[in-house]
Amino acid sequence: MGIEEKLEIMLREIGCESNKPFIHIKRSADEWGSIFEDEYFIPIQKELLKRDFEFTEEREQEVNETIGEVLMASDINSCDYQKDLQVSYSAFIGTKGLAVHIKDEGNGFNYNMALQHAKNFKAANKEILNWMQEDGARTFYKQLGKVDGAPGLVLLLRFAQDFHYNTKGNEVIFKFDLKK
């Protein structure tokens, strides 16, 4: 089953009646360097709150950091610094949660190696480091930053309810279950 079919299943699971994204952004890897959460996350945050989801500050931070990290990996790692390659980001909001689809034109990464590295890190660190503490983020990247995709995978393992990469490692879908 391909990523598109898995995305359709995921959209049904979150109660999304349309395959039209709430947000869709497609830019070159170079342009992603100047995009901030105001563009890719704040509209989602506002919509989730408007729809009366239980979206605590803690859950907001988890979702925002996970999306941001996976986007950054697509921009920097998968595109191998080829700034003309495109990165596409789509977010879907349903009655039961949020799904995200990120795809880039890069060479991808060794998903299986990164996943094993991320699982080992998660097992050794029961509590994901506090992002608000300066030393927490520094330690996190010092231990994981050498393996392409591993920081994003740790966050996906911890905070997303489901995720799937394509074989090449340049496309991912993931979802966050949310309650009203």
Protein Blocks (a to p, Z undefined) as FASTA:
>chain_A
ZZklmmmmmmmmnopabfcdfbdcdddfklmmmpcfklmmmmmmmmmmmnopacdfklmm
mmmmmmmmmmmmmmmmmnnopakbccdddddddfkbccdddddfbebjafklmmmmmmmm
mmmmmbacdfkbmklmmmmmmmmmmpghklmmmmmmmmmmbdcddfkopaccddddddZZ
